[in-house]
Amino acid sequence: MIRGGRRNKVSIYEIVVGDVIPLKIGDQVPADGILISGHSLAIDASSMTGKSKIVHKDHKSPFLMSGCKVAAGAGTMMVTGVGINTEWGLLMASISEDTGEETPLQVRLNGVATFIGIVGLTVALFVLIILLIRFFTGT
């Protein structure tokens, strides 16, 4: 990490907005940022998008998201967001929120469960009626 013109080794938790971070192959992008300079920088964004696709970064597409891995090349980024203010942090916050609304899958499963319950109750009543008739008629 480069802060105040000096190169320092710091924990990922001590990175702040405005820090300059050098990146090389195998590094995980520690925070959201903008690519300042780079040579053949390619990012594996599968942790954010779910698609294992390598994305090449340059001046036309300079945005880097935290949690992504550097697949090829090297570069330098300036941090623009840390912690909950990153795309990863916002994604995790939205996942952990409980809105109380049922998803379409939950609605369908509730409908199926209700249908199975009604069919089961109907069959049980039908069997009960048949058994009662047989009991009272003696057959």
C-alpha positions as CSV (number, residue, x, y, z in Angstrom):
1,M,0.0,0.0,0.0
2,I,1.3,3.4,-0.8
3,R,0.1,6.2,1.5
4,G,1.7,9.7,1.5
5,G,4.3,8.6,-1.1
6,R,5.6,5.8,1.1
7,R,5.2,2.1,0.6
8,N,3.8,0.4,3.7
9,K,2.6,-3.1,4.6
10,V,-0.7,-2.8,6.4
11,S,-3.6,-5.1,7.2
12,I,-6.6,-5.2,4.9
13,Y,-8.6,-3.6,7.7
14,E,-6.4,-0.5,7.8
15,I,-6.9,0.5,4.2
16,V,-8.7,3.8,3.7
17,V,-10.2,5.6,0.8
18,G,-7.5,7.3,-1.2
19,D,-4.8,4.7,-0.6
20,V,-2.9,3.5,-3.6
21,I,-2.6,-0.3,-3.8
22,P,-0.2,-2.2,-6.1
23,L,-1.7,-5.4,-7.5
24,K,0.0,-8.5,-9.0
25,I,-1.1,-12.0,-10.1
26,G,-2.8,-13.9,-7.3
27,D,-3.7,-10.9,-5.2
28,Q,-7.2,-10.4,-4.0
29,V,-8.5,-6.9,-4.6
30,P,-8.8,-5.5,-1.0
31,A,-11.3,-2.7,-1.6
32,D,-13.3,-1.1,-4.4
33,G,-11.2,1.2,-6.5
34,I,-10.2,2.7,-9.8
35,L,-7.2,1.4,-11.9
36,I,-4.6,4.0,-12.1
37,S,-2.1,2.1,-14.2
38,G,-1.7,-1.4,-15.3
39,H,-0.1,-3.8,-17.7
40,S,-2.3,-6.6,-19.1
41,L,-4.4,-6.6,-15.9
42,A,-7.1,-9.3,-15.9
43,I,-9.5,-9.8,-13.0
44,D,-11.5,-13.0,-12.1
45,A,-14.8,-11.4,-11.0
46,S,-16.5,-14.7,-10.3
47,S,-16.9,-13.9,-6.6
48,M,-19.1,-10.9,-7.5
49,T,-20.9,-12.1,-10.6
50,G,-21.0,-15.8,-10.2
51,K,-19.7,-16.3,-13.7
52,S,-16.1,-17.6,-14.0
53,K,-15.1,-15.1,-16.6
54,I,-11.8,-13.2,-16.8
55,V,-12.3,-9.5,-17.3
56,H,-9.6,-7.3,-18.7
57,K,-9.1,-3.9,-17.1
58,D,-7.8,-0.8,-18.8
59,H,-8.6,2.9,-19.0
60,K,-12.0,2.1,-20.7
61,S,-13.0,-0.2,-17.9
62,P,-11.1,0.9,-14.8
63,F,-13.4,-0.1,-11.9
64,L,-12.2,-2.9,-9.6
65,M,-14.4,-4.5,-7.0
66,S,-13.3,-5.9,-3.7
67,G,-13.0,-9.7,-3.4
68,C,-12.0,-10.2,-7.0
69,K,-8.7,-11.9,-7.8
70,V,-6.0,-10.7,-10.1
71,A,-5.7,-13.5,-12.8
72,A,-3.0,-11.9,-14.9
73,G,-0.8,-8.8,-15.2
74,A,-0.1,-6.1,-12.7
75,G,-1.4,-2.7,-11.9
76,T,-2.0,0.0,-9.3
77,M,-5.4,1.0,-8.0
78,M,-6.7,3.9,-5.9
79,V,-9.2,2.9,-3.2
80,T,-12.7,4.4,-3.6
81,G,-14.7,2.4,-1.1
82,V,-14.0,0.2,1.9
83,G,-16.0,-2.0,4.3
84,I,-19.8,-1.7,3.9
85,N,-19.3,0.9,1.2
86,T,-18.0,-1.6,-1.3
87,E,-20.0,-3.5,-3.8
88,W,-19.3,-6.7,-1.9
89,G,-20.4,-5.0,1.4
90,L,-23.6,-3.7,-0.2
91,L,-24.3,-7.2,-1.6
92,M,-23.8,-8.8,1.8
93,A,-26.0,-6.2,3.5
94,S,-28.8,-6.8,1.0
95,I,-28.6,-10.6,1.4
96,S,-28.8,-10.3,5.2
97,E,-31.8,-8.0,5.1
98,D,-35.1,-9.8,5.8
99,T,-37.8,-7.9,4.0
100,G,-40.6,-10.2,5.1
101,E,-41.7,-10.8,1.6
102,E,-42.0,-14.3,0.3
103,T,-40.0,-15.2,-2.8
104,P,-41.8,-16.7,-5.8
105,L,-40.4,-20.1,-4.9
106,Q,-41.8,-19.9,-1.3
107,V,-45.2,-18.9,-2.7
108,R,-45.2,-22.0,-5.0
109,L,-44.0,-24.3,-2.3
110,N,-46.7,-23.0,0.1
111,G,-49.3,-23.7,-2.6
112,V,-48.0,-27.2,-3.2
113,A,-48.0,-27.9,0.6
114,T,-51.6,-26.7,0.9
115,F,-52.7,-28.8,-2.1
116,I,-51.0,-31.9,-0.6
117,G,-52.7,-31.2,2.8
118,I,-56.1,-30.9,1.2
119,V,-55.7,-34.1,-0.9
120,G,-54.4,-36.0,2.2
121,L,-57.3,-34.8,4.3
122,T,-59.8,-35.7,1.6
123,V,-58.4,-39.2,1.2
124,A,-58.4,-39.7,5.0
125,L,-62.1,-38.6,5.3
126,F,-63.0,-40.9,2.4
127,V,-61.3,-43.8,4.0
128,L,-63.0,-43.0,7.4
129,I,-66.5,-42.9,5.7
130,I,-65.9,-46.2,3.9
131,L,-64.7,-47.9,7.2
132,L,-67.6,-46.5,9.1
133,I,-70.1,-47.8,6.5
134,R,-68.5,-51.2,6.6
135,F,-68.5,-51.3,10.4
136,F,-72.2,-50.4,10.7
137,T,-73.4,-52.6,7.8
138,G,-71.3,-55.6,9.0
139,T,-69.6,-56.3,5.7
